[in-house]
């Protein structure tokens, strides 16, 4: 995962919502979820060879370069009337990148150095919509109903069980618990980025919004990684690491985020957010089959309750009558 799943239902209509005629938006979103789901295990493999700060920087420096090339080839021209709006939106996009690229990934890769990718693939994509929905309810931007509140409460109970299961005793258990808490903080960054996402899309097309946010985040990740770059044994890194890093940069960091923005622009953030529940499925398959990771019984039960509660909460939000959403 890289940028945002935009759960606000009050954002203005973007140009993509009116004019997008390409591939099925749900196909775009499905490809995105497969790429994001596979990124957890792939990123875990990277931090086994390099410091977590370096792993995060390599992924998003490559992603920024890929997006800049794409912007040059396909999005380099703007209408004169769009340029004035774009100038005002660049700062907002860069600020969003501080949350969704720098903050999220600095914490995400740190968490991967402490806990299995299996945990990240449950906590981050599931807790992010829970946190976003909670904020929207508390601030009165969305209406509460009993089923939705019950879903959020169930999700919170599942998260508590999950964290209790993380602390399995001994050093390994405490390390996994700390890693899971770091993943939770990264989900907070993701939720905050979600809330500012609609304003970014209102002023920029998806490719530009993704590019500016990724470049700003990658620059800060580079500053964070600077002390570790000189201590990394570059000559001894396996060739497979570079292939994996190239996949993370081009696939989950660049292509997936762009496809997601385009999907959101067509079907809207509410429906797109439901697709996020495919990420834990893909991640669980990758983490168990490729890395041999597993849950304990209590963590497994907590994960199931968390996913169920979050799914109920998000589904209830999307069933809000259209008249209520447009007030």
C-alpha positions in Angstrom: 0.0 0.0 0.0 1.2 3.4 -0.7 -1.1 6.4 -0.9 -4.8 6.6 0.1 -8.2 4.9 0.1 -10.1 8.1 0.5 -13.1 7.3 2.7 -14.7 10.8 2.7 -18.1 10.8 1.0 -18.3 14.6 0.7 -15.5 15.4 -1.7 -16.2 17.3 -5.0 -16.5 15.4 -8.3 -13.1 15.1 -10.0 -12.6 15.1 -13.8 -11.9 11.4 -13.7 -15.4 10.8 -12.3 -17.0 12.4 -15.3 -14.8 11.3 -18.1 -13.0 8.1 -17.3 -13.8 5.6 -20.1 -11.0 3.1 -19.8 -10.8 -0.3 -18.2 -13.3 -1.4 -15.6 -12.6 0.5 -12.4 -13.1 -2.6 -10.4 -10.5 -4.4 -12.5 -8.1 -1.5 -11.8 -8.9 -1.7 -8.1 -8.5 -5.5 -8.1 -5.0 -5.2 -9.6 -4.2 -2.5 -7.1 -5.2 -4.8 -4.2 -3.1 -7.7 -5.5 -0.1 -5.4 -5.8 -0.6 -3.9 -2.4 -1.3 -7.3 -0.8 1.9 -8.8 -2.2 4.0 -5.7 -1.1 3.9 -6.7 2.6 5.8 -9.9 2.2 8.1 -8.4 -0.4 9.0 -5.5 1.8 9.7 -7.9 4.7 12.2 -9.7 2.5 13.9 -6.4 1.8 14.4 -5.5 5.5 16.0 -8.8 6.1 19.0 -7.5 4.0 19.1 -3.7 4.6 18.1 -1.3 7.4 14.4 -0.6 7.4 15.0 3.1 6.6 17.0 2.2 3.5 14.3 -0.3 2.4 11.7 2.4 2.6 13.8 4.9 0.7 14.7 2.4 -2.1 11.1 1.5 -2.6 9.8 5.1 -2.9 12.8 6.6 -4.6 12.3 4.1 -7.4 8.5 4.7 -7.3 9.1 8.5 -7.6 11.3 8.0 -10.6 8.8 5.8 -12.3 6.0 8.3 -11.7 8.1 11.2 -13.0 8.8 9.3 -16.2 5.1 8.5 -16.6 4.2 12.1 -15.9 6.8 13.2 -18.6 5.5 10.8 -21.1 1.8 10.9 -20.6 0.9 13.8 -18.3 3.3 16.6 -19.1 0.8 18.9 -20.7 -1.9 20.9 -18.9 -4.5 23.3 -20.1 -3.8 26.9 -19.3 -6.8 27.2 -16.9 -5.6 24.0 -15.0 -2.1 25.3 -14.3 -3.3 28.0 -11.8 -5.3 25.4 -9.9 -2.4 22.9 -10.0 0.0 25.5 -8.5 -2.2 25.9 -5.4 -2.7 22.1 -5.1 1.0 21.1 -5.3 1.7 22.2 -1.7 -1.3 20.2 -0.4 -0.2 17.1 -2.4 3.3 17.4 -1.0 1.9 17.7 2.5 -0.2 14.7 1.9 2.9 12.8 0.8 4.5 13.6 4.2 1.6 11.6 5.8 0.9 8.9 3.3 4.4 8.2 2.0 6.9 9.4 4.6 5.0 8.9 7.8 3.3 5.7 6.8 6.3 4.0 5.3 8.8 5.1 7.9 6.7 3.4 10.5 5.7 0.5 8.2 9.2 -0.6 7.4 10.3 -0.1 11.0 7.4 -2.4 12.1 8.6 -5.0 9.5 11.9 -5.1 11.2 10.1 -6.2 14.4 7.1 -8.2 13.5 5.9 -10.5 10.6 4.4 -9.0 7.5 1.3 -11.1 8.2 0.5 -8.7 11.1 1.0 -5.6 8.9 -1.3 -7.0 6.2 -4.1 -7.4 8.8 -3.7 -4.3 10.9 -3.0 -1.6 8.4 -5.6 -2.2 5.7 -8.3 -3.0 8.2 -7.6 -0.5 11.0 -7.2 2.4 8.5 -10.9 2.5 7.5 -11.9 1.9 11.1 -9.9 4.9 12.2 -11.1 7.0 9.3 -14.8 6.1 10.0 -14.3 6.8 13.7 -12.9 10.3 13.0 -15.7 11.1 10.6 -18.3 10.1 13.2 -16.7 12.0 16.0 -16.5 15.2 14.0 -20.1 14.9 12.7 -19.1 14.6 9.0 -20.9 11.3 8.8 -24.0 10.0 10.6 -23.9 7.1 13.1 -26.3 4.3 13.1 -26.5 1.3 15.6 -25.1 -1.2 13.1 -22.2 1.0 12.2 -21.3 1.7 15.8 -21.6 -2.0 16.6 -19.2 -2.8 13.7 -16.6 -0.3 14.9 -16.9 -1.6 18.5 -16.5 -5.2 17.2 -13.4 -4.1 15.2 -11.9 -2.5 18.3 -12.5 -5.7 20.3 -10.8 -7.7 17.5 -7.8 -5.3 17.6 -7.5 -5.8 21.4 -7.5 -9.6 20.9 -5.0 -9.3 18.1 -2.6 -7.3 20.3 -3.0 -9.6 23.2 -2.1 -12.5 20.9 1.0 -10.6 19.7 2.6 -10.7 23.2 3.4 -14.4 23.2 6.0 -14.1 25.9 9.7 -13.7 25.8 11.8 -11.4 23.6 10.2 -12.5 20.4 6.7 -11.8 21.8 7.6 -8.4 23.0 9.3 -7.5 19.7 6.2 -8.6 17.8 3.9 -6.6 20.0 6.1 -3.5 19.5 6.0 -4.1 15.8 2.2 -4.4 15.8 1.9 -1.1 17.7 4.1 0.6 15.1 1.9 -0.9 12.4 -1.1 0.7 14.2 0.7 4.1 14.1 1.3 3.7 10.4 -2.5 3.0 10.0 -3.1 6.3 11.8 -0.9 8.1 9.2 -2.8 6.3 6.4 -6.2 7.3 7.9 -5.0 11.0 8.2 -3.8 10.8 4.5 -7.2 9.4 3.6 -9.0 12.5 5.0 -7.0 15.0 3.0 -7.0 12.9 -0.2 -10.3 14.3 -1.6 -8.9 17.9 -1.5 -5.8 16.8 -3.4 -7.8 15.1 -6.1 -10.1 18.2 -6.4 -7.1 20.2 -7.5 -4.9 17.8 -9.4 -5.4 14.9 -11.8 -4.6 11.4 -10.4 -1.1 11.1 -12.0 0.1 14.5 -10.8 -1.4 14.0 -7.3 0.4 10.6 -6.9 3.7 11.9 -8.3 3.9 15.0 -6.1 3.0 13.1 -3.0 5.4 10.3 -3.7 8.3 12.6 -4.5 7.8 14.6 -1.3 7.6 11.5 0.8 10.6 9.9 -0.9 12.7 13.0 -0.3 12.0 12.8 3.5 12.6 9.1 3.5 16.0 9.7 1.9 16.9 12.1 4.7 15.8 9.6 7.3 17.9 6.8 5.6 21.0 9.0 5.1 22.9 7.8 8.2 22.2 4.1 7.3 23.2 4.4 3.6 26.9 4.5 4.3 26.6 1.5 6.7 24.9 -0.7 4.2 27.1 -3.5 2.6 25.9 -2.7 -0.9 28.4 -5.1 -2.6 27.1 -8.2 -0.7 23.4 -7.7 -1.4 21.9 -10.5 -3.4 20.6 -9.9 -6.9 17.1 -11.0 -5.9 16.9 -8.0 -3.5 17.3 -5.6 -6.4 14.6 -7.4 -8.4 12.3 -7.3 -5.4 13.0 -3.6 -4.9 12.3 -2.9 -8.5 9.0 -4.7 -8.2 8.1 -2.7 -5.1 9.0 0.6 -6.7 7.2 0.1 -10.0 4.3 -2.1 -8.9 3.0 -1.3 -5.4 4.6 2.2 -5.1 3.8 3.6 -8.5 1.4 1.6 -10.7 -0.9 0.5 -7.9 -1.3 4.0 -6.4 -2.1 5.5 -9.8 -4.6 2.7 -10.6 -6.2 3.3 -7.3 -6.6 7.0 -7.8 -8.2 6.3 -11.2 -10.5 3.7 -9.7 -11.6 6.1 -6.9 -12.2 8.8 -9.5 -14.7 6.6 -11.3 -16.6 4.7 -8.5 -16.0 7.1 -5.6 -14.1 6.5 -2.4 -16.9 4.7 -0.5 -17.1 1.8 -3.0 -13.4 1.7 -3.5 -12.7 1.4 0.2 -14.6 -2.0 0.2 -11.9 -3.4 -2.1 -9.3 -2.9 0.7 -10.6 -6.0 2.3 -9.0 -8.0 -0.5 -5.5 -6.9 0.8 -5.4 -9.1 3.9 -6.4 -12.2 1.8 -3.6 -11.6 -0.7 -1.1 -10.8 2.0 -2.0 -13.9 4.1 -1.4 -16.1 1.1 2.0 -14.5 0.3 3.2 -14.4 3.9 2.3 -18.0 4.7 3.4 -19.5 1.4 6.5 -17.4 0.7 7.8 -16.5 4.2 6.3 -19.3 6.3 4.7 -16.8 8.8 1.7 -17.7 10.9 -0.8 -16.5 13.5 -1.3 -17.9 17.0 -4.9 -19.0 17.9 -5.6 -15.7 19.8 -4.2 -13.5 17.0 -6.2 -15.5 14.4 -9.4 -15.0 16.4 -8.6 -11.3 16.8 -7.9 -10.9 13.1 -11.2 -12.5 12.2 -13.2 -10.3 14.6 -11.4 -7.2 13.5 -12.0 -7.9 9.8 -15.7 -8.7 10.5 -16.3 -5.5 12.5 -14.5 -3.3 10.0 -16.5 -4.8 7.1 -19.8 -4.2 8.9 -18.8 -0.6 9.7 -17.7 0.2 6.2 -20.7 -1.5 4.6 -23.1 0.4 6.8 -21.4 3.7 5.7 -21.9 2.8 2.1 -25.5 2.0 2.6 -26.3 5.6 3.8 -29.1 6.9 1.6 -27.9 9.2 -1.2 -30.0 12.1 0.0 -28.2 12.0 3.4 -24.8 11.9 1.8 -25.4 15.0 -0.3 -26.6 17.3 2.5 
